[in-house]
């Protein structure tokens, strides 16, 4: 004879299930399986209130009274847990993402990157209204693409930052305590500068040219004045490179050659050596040769110098006639 019978279409009551368990276990003490129409189980380490209360076609319950910990398993495969009991209750979905609006949780306006506990579908793009602030000192290692400009605090980007437009911070004076490679637009000078770790240098690289000249085999030096460098509101000039293109006719070797020295002069016409650019001793006779030398020096550096000179000399022997031209590149220094 059956211990317990439920006819098709009827609902088993909580008390009946309790009685069935007691009969099967042969116990006289109630073994609580259901409480207030909830199927529950408790094991050591998991004793907080929790119970299966039924299901819907989809979504969280929109009517009825529920307790914290109640669970609903729906026909669409979603699972909902009541996080705050009461009429209708407050529900949170878990188990999987299906790219519906309920799965996409926008970041709080002040949330630091990576701090949110929510996930979104792979194709989801967060609205810009929730990304107004990029938290300070966050590092973005992947390719980051932004379609709109946003105000942000200083951040570190170790990958590529792709933007449709970018505006460097700017003003009439540089910020205090800059970091190496910081950029700043000086509105009073109308140039963008970057900090090289010691000084602010213009992003733009300026050239000043040496028109083609010639020198004969006379024993005296030949001075070529390099055009005056405009200050453009800067405090000094940072000389970057010096380039000489030259050709020696007939005689040129290790015993007969020309030398090019870059010099600067003060108001009282005192010349100071900056760097030896090159000599012609390794050049092939009647062939043009190009020589480039890194200068990396300040023009004034505390003393006012007014112009640059190219000093062409014959340090040894009697080389043939010389033809030469060149240029010096520089960046503006500002404070």
C-alpha positions in Angstrom: 0.0 0.0 0.0 1.3 3.5 -0.9 2.4 5.6 2.0 1.4 8.8 0.3 -0.6 9.5 -2.8 -1.0 12.8 -4.8 -3.5 12.8 -7.6 -2.5 14.3 -11.0 -3.0 18.0 -11.0 -3.0 18.3 -7.2 -0.4 20.3 -5.2 1.6 18.6 -2.4 1.3 20.7 0.8 4.3 21.5 2.9 3.0 19.5 5.9 2.5 16.5 3.7 6.1 16.5 2.5 7.3 16.8 6.1 5.2 13.8 7.0 6.5 11.8 4.0 10.2 12.4 5.0 9.4 11.4 8.5 7.8 8.1 7.3 10.7 7.3 5.0 13.3 8.0 7.7 11.4 6.2 10.4 11.8 9.3 12.6 9.3 10.8 15.0 11.0 14.2 15.1 10.0 16.6 12.3 12.7 16.9 9.6 11.9 20.3 8.1 11.9 20.2 4.3 9.5 23.1 3.6 8.7 26.3 5.5 5.9 28.5 4.5 5.6 26.8 1.1 9.4 27.0 0.4 11.5 24.0 -0.3 14.6 24.5 1.9 17.7 22.6 3.0 20.4 23.5 5.4 24.0 22.2 5.7 26.8 23.3 8.0 28.3 26.4 6.5 25.2 27.4 4.5 22.5 28.1 7.1 21.2 31.5 5.9 17.5 31.6 4.8 17.1 30.3 1.3 14.2 28.6 -0.5 12.8 27.7 -3.9 9.4 29.3 -4.3 8.5 28.6 -7.9 9.0 30.1 -11.3 7.7 32.3 -14.1 8.0 32.3 -17.8 10.7 35.0 -17.5 11.8 37.9 -15.3 11.5 38.5 -11.5 8.1 38.3 -9.7 6.0 41.4 -10.0 3.4 40.6 -7.4 3.2 38.6 -4.1 5.2 38.8 -0.9 8.6 37.2 -0.6 11.4 36.7 1.9 15.1 37.4 1.5 16.8 34.4 0.0 13.8 33.2 -2.0 14.7 31.8 -5.4 12.8 31.7 -8.7 13.8 29.4 -11.6 12.2 30.5 -14.8 11.3 28.7 -18.0 13.7 30.8 -20.0 16.6 29.4 -17.9 17.2 32.5 -15.7 17.4 32.3 -11.9 16.4 35.2 -9.6 17.2 35.6 -6.0 15.3 37.9 -3.6 17.8 40.2 -2.0 15.3 42.2 0.1 12.0 40.7 1.3 8.6 42.3 1.1 5.8 42.9 -1.2 7.1 42.0 -4.7 10.6 42.0 -3.1 13.9 43.2 -4.6 15.4 40.7 -7.0 18.9 40.1 -8.5 19.5 37.9 -11.5 22.3 35.4 -11.7 23.4 32.3 -13.6 24.2 33.7 -17.1 24.1 36.8 -19.4 21.7 37.0 -22.3 22.6 40.5 -23.5 19.2 41.9 -22.5 18.9 45.3 -20.8 18.8 43.7 -17.4 22.3 42.3 -17.9 23.8 45.6 -18.7 24.6 47.6 -15.6 26.1 51.1 -16.2 29.1 52.2 -14.3 28.6 54.8 -11.6 29.9 58.2 -12.7 32.8 58.1 -10.2 33.6 54.4 -10.6 37.3 53.5 -11.1 38.0 51.3 -14.1 37.7 47.6 -13.2 36.0 48.3 -9.9 32.4 47.3 -10.9 31.1 43.9 -10.1 28.8 43.8 -13.1 29.4 42.4 -16.6 28.1 43.3 -20.0 27.7 41.6 -23.3 30.8 41.6 -25.5 29.1 44.0 -28.0 27.9 46.5 -25.4 29.3 50.0 -25.3 28.8 52.0 -22.1 27.1 55.3 -22.5 29.4 58.3 -22.2 27.3 59.8 -19.4 28.6 57.1 -17.1 32.3 57.5 -18.2 32.8 61.2 -17.4 35.7 60.5 -15.1 38.6 58.2 -15.7 40.0 57.5 -12.2 43.5 58.9 -11.5 46.5 56.6 -11.9 44.7 53.8 -13.8 46.7 51.9 -16.4 45.0 50.8 -19.6 47.0 48.0 -21.3 44.7 47.1 -24.1 43.6 49.1 -27.2 41.3 51.8 -25.9 39.1 53.6 -28.5 37.0 56.6 -27.5 34.6 58.3 -29.8 34.0 61.4 -27.8 36.3 63.7 -25.8 35.8 63.6 -22.1 37.3 65.5 -19.1 39.6 63.3 -17.0 42.3 63.4 -14.4 45.8 62.3 -15.3 46.0 58.6 -16.3 48.7 56.3 -17.6 48.2 54.6 -21.0 50.7 51.9 -21.7 48.9 50.7 -24.9 47.5 52.9 -27.7 45.0 55.6 -27.0 42.9 56.3 -30.2 40.8 59.5 -30.3 39.0 61.5 -33.0 40.3 64.7 -31.4 42.6 65.6 -28.5 43.2 68.9 -26.7 46.4 69.2 -24.6 46.0 71.1 -21.3 47.0 74.7 -21.7 47.4 78.1 -20.2 49.8 81.0 -19.9 52.1 79.2 -17.4 53.3 75.6 -17.0 52.0 73.4 -14.2 54.1 72.7 -11.2 55.8 69.3 -10.7 55.4 68.0 -14.3 56.1 64.4 -15.3 58.4 63.4 -18.1 56.6 63.6 -21.5 53.7 65.7 -20.2 52.3 68.0 -22.9 51.1 71.6 -22.4 49.9 74.3 -24.8 51.2 77.8 -24.0 48.4 80.2 -25.0 50.7 83.2 -24.7 53.4 81.7 -27.0 50.9 79.7 -29.1 53.0 76.6 -29.2 52.7 73.2 -27.7 55.5 72.0 -25.4 56.5 68.7 -23.8 58.6 68.2 -20.6 61.8 66.2 -21.3 62.4 65.6 -17.6 64.5 68.8 -17.2 62.9 71.6 -19.3 59.9 72.4 -21.4 60.7 72.1 -25.1 58.5 73.0 -28.1 57.0 70.0 -29.9 57.7 71.7 -33.2 61.3 71.3 -34.5 62.6 74.4 -36.2 65.4 74.5 -38.9 67.9 77.3 -39.6 69.8 76.9 -42.8 73.3 77.5 -44.0 73.2 78.6 -47.7 75.6 76.9 -50.0 79.1 78.4 -49.6 82.6 77.8 -51.0 86.1 78.0 -49.5 89.4 78.0 -51.2 92.7 76.7 -50.1 93.7 79.9 -48.3 95.1 79.3 -44.8 92.6 81.5 -42.9 89.3 80.3 -41.4 86.0 80.9 -43.1 83.0 82.0 -40.9 79.5 81.5 -42.1 76.8 83.3 -40.0 73.7 81.1 -39.4 70.5 83.2 -39.6 69.3 84.7 -36.3 67.0 82.3 -34.5 63.7 83.9 -33.5 62.9 83.7 -29.8 59.1 83.5 -30.3 58.6 84.2 -26.6 60.9 81.4 -25.4 63.6 81.8 -22.8 66.3 79.9 -24.7 67.1 77.6 -27.6 67.7 73.9 -27.4 70.0 72.9 -30.3 69.2 69.4 -31.5 71.2 68.5 -34.6 73.7 70.0 -37.0 74.0 68.8 -40.6 76.7 69.6 -43.1 76.6 68.6 -46.8 80.0 69.1 -48.4 82.2 68.4 -51.5 86.0 68.7 -51.8 87.6 69.2 -55.2 91.0 67.5 -56.1 92.8 66.9 -52.8 91.1 65.5 -49.7 92.6 62.8 -47.4 93.8 62.1 -43.8 96.6 64.6 -44.3 94.6 67.3 -46.2 91.1 68.0 -45.0 88.6 70.6 -43.8 86.8 70.8 -40.4 83.4 72.3 -39.4 82.8 73.7 -35.9 79.5 75.1 -34.6 80.1 78.2 -32.5 78.0 80.9 -30.8 78.9 84.5 -30.2 78.0 87.1 -27.5 77.1 90.8 -28.0 80.8 91.6 -27.7 81.7 89.1 -30.5 83.2 86.5 -28.2 83.0 83.0 -29.8 82.4 79.9 -27.9 82.8 76.4 -29.3 79.6 74.3 -29.1 80.6 71.1 -31.1 82.8 69.9 -33.9 80.3 68.7 -36.5 82.6 66.8 -38.8 85.8 66.7 -40.9 86.2 65.8 -44.6 89.2 63.5 -44.2 87.1 60.3 -44.9 85.1 61.9 -47.8 85.7 60.9 -51.4 87.1 63.6 -53.6 84.5 65.2 -56.0 81.6 63.4 -54.2 79.0 65.1 -52.0 78.9 63.7 -48.4 76.4 64.4 -45.7 77.3 64.6 -42.0 74.9 64.8 -39.1 75.9 65.4 -35.5 73.7 65.5 -32.4 74.2 68.8 -30.4 71.7 68.6 -27.6 72.8 71.8 -25.9 71.3 75.1 -24.8 72.3 78.2 -26.9 72.5 80.6 -24.0 72.5 78.6 -20.8 72.6 81.6 -18.5 74.8 83.8 -20.9 73.1 85.7 -23.7 74.4 84.6 -27.1 73.0 86.3 -30.2 73.9 84.2 -33.2 75.4 80.9 -34.4 78.5 80.6 -36.6 79.9 77.8 -38.6 83.7 78.0 -38.4 85.4 76.2 -41.3 89.1 75.5 -40.9 91.9 73.5 -42.4 93.4 71.7 -39.4 95.9 69.8 -41.5 97.5 70.1 -45.0 96.1 71.8 -48.1 92.8 70.3 -49.1 91.1 71.3 -52.4 88.3 73.8 -52.9 85.3 73.2 -50.6 81.6 73.6 -51.3 79.2 73.2 -48.4 75.7 73.8 -47.1 73.7 72.6 -44.1 71.3 73.4 -41.3 70.8 73.3 -37.6 67.6 72.1 -36.0 66.4 73.4 -32.6 63.4 73.5 -30.2 62.2 76.5 -28.3 62.7 76.4 -24.5 60.1 78.1 -22.3 59.8 78.6 -18.5 
